[in-house]
Amino acid sequence: MNDFSSEISFKTARSGGKGGQNVNKVETMAEALWHVAGSGYFTEEEKELIQAKLATKINKDGYLHVRSSETRSQLENKLIAQAKLEELVAKSLVKQKKRKPTKPSKAAKEKRLESKKKESLKKEMRRPPKEI
């Protein structure tokens, strides 16, 4: 895994919600920003993969951004936001295995047909007898 933490920049802002004076005075919310296209740690293919998978989290300027306002500490929120961002990038680089189509086994086919016969017989027994 590439360590691109040196390319991550941070913005801070006042957190919302409860907290009284701490919320009103201290900028504890942290936003981690990373310019995907300008990264020197990933190949062009990896950058394209990241941009495709994380398109909803990348703004029009090409920055991937993650916010954190979980704690009352700005430093902790920066660390949390950085960890979230790194996890997102790591997950976006994992390639899914191609699904191999399988066929139902012979036993499964027989079981299905047997249950259909049982259901059919049950419904046949509910019908009134035919007059000759």
Helices and strands as residue ranges (DSSP letters): G 5-7, E 9-13, H 21-25, E 29-35, H 44-53, G 55-57, E 63-68, H 74-93, H 106-126
